[in-house]
């Protein structure tokens, strides 16, 4: 046989396995301190102890020394599995388990087993009937395995299998990122593991010969590949798991993970603070013990719902808050454990799935909207004052101003009465704009809207409201008559009609109302406005996404730069110019329909406003 050419080949193979373990330990020593490295050094120490003790023992005939080397070999068996599991836990980002009571119990088992193997001569827990049984020219021994030997091999097999499972799970969870490293290390443990079990069960033609130390040679080859070729410790799954954990734990929003039966699986620190319970206490208890959701978890995530809701906790209130425009928002009020009083949280419930897309639970996110709700309420009150009190009082002032103007004869007093009437009208218009803002903040569904019809309607209203102003209308029908254009719906887009109308109305209204009577388009300098509408493809490409472009030009005094800059940057500013609120209405309305607004000076005088409106299929 080829093996006969190598004298004492079982000893040579065993010592080669030990030498390989020491060489790899030396190679990775510079990575100490990185996740898993220290534990892997422990694995190599155990493997070197295992292989070298067994290899040297195969060359020793003295029964006392041979028994001592066999006991030392068992120490390597005991601690190899424990160290390998510690490596797998830390390498895959589960170092918290290493510090748990469970792992402490595993280490305790190792210490107890070490003590029992060292004192085996007193009780025979590991072996009895120890005797020489040479084979292949080496000093193999045979003995009857004791109950603790079988238990040790069983426990070590479970530990190694658990470590392999963690590495395979990493391979499946993170895809190609750590595939080579995890696969190499997971596979490397199989040859010696199977050989150890076969020896313990006395399988094979030479049951007294343990082949596990020899099987550490291919084991070392795979480990060497992981360390060198795959750069195992330069990048490891701990980074990904830490990122996942940080992404949840560092969020300021409370997050609760639920199992399918609505029992708590995990709370992030923010949720612990808000609900007033620590994660360990809450785990495996129904969420209803701590928090009542405004809707059933199943209803919030599944079509058809039909799943039971949750109960009401002590100190919590839930419901549906009405938005300014009649819409609704699911919120819950919680008496915060931090002592900050009741806070309002918007509730978001989503399905939790595994990498295969299987539904495994739910994620509940609570977003603190207390300040937003307070501002919303303040805005509603302000709007109510502007729309009702201000409008009504302005109407009274406007009426008395008309009466005074008609009855007074003194020109100076007539001028003052006229100013009162005009300012009262402006205040009433401001109240109307406040109502428009309130409607824009409310949610409403988009509808098919014909832009030409809308523009014609707004221009007609502007002409009727101010008969002295010249409001021109220029519609680009793409070289077709109205009948053809109407027939194919070229001028229809699916948007919120109220928001789009607010944009068009306020753009034209600002140009008319704030004209100073010193224009250049009319001989008398009166108000002049031109509204034009055209359709164009993106970047001039016929196949691109088309947009409608509304342009409103005037020859007025222009809009102050600071007001345009404030609206474009989103900063609040004092409404020093009367057009200020109108500009905000245009900005908010444009945002609601996805339009872009640009302001530019017009030569020789005036302003040009360009509104680019997306074309959304009416279907």
Buried (B, 14 or more C-beta within 10 A) or exposed (E): EEEEEEEBBBBBBBBBBBBBBBEBBEBBEEBEEBBBBBBBBBBBBBBBBBBBBBBBBBBBEEEEEBBBBBBBBBBBBBBBBBBBBBBBBBBBBBBEBBEEEEBEEBEEBBEEBBEBBBEBEEEBBBBEEBEEBEBBBBBBBBBEBBEBBEBBBEBBBEBBBBBBEBBBBBBEBBEEBBBBBBBBBBBBBBBBBBBBBBBBEEEEEEBBBBBBBBBBBBBBEBBBBBBEEBEBBEEBBBBBBBEEEEEBBEBEBBBBBBBEEBBBBBBBBBBBBBBBBEBEBBEEEBBBBBBBBBBBBBBBBBEEBEBEBBEEBEBBBBEEBEBBEEEEBBBBBBBBEEEEEEBBBBBBBEBBEEEEEEEBBBBBBBBBBBEEBEEBEEBBEBBBEBBEEBBEBBBEBBEBBBEBBEEBEEEEEBEBBBEBBEBBBEBBBBBEBBBBBBBBBBEBEBEBBBBBEBBBBBBEBBBEEBEEBBBEBEBBBEEEEEEEBBEEEBBBBBBBBBBBBBBBBBBBBBBBBBBEEEBEBEEEBBBBBBBBBBBBEBEEEEEEEBBBBBBBBBBBBBBBEBBBEBBEEEEEBEBEBBBBBBBBBBBBBBBBBBBEBEBEEBEEBBBBBBBBBBBBEEE
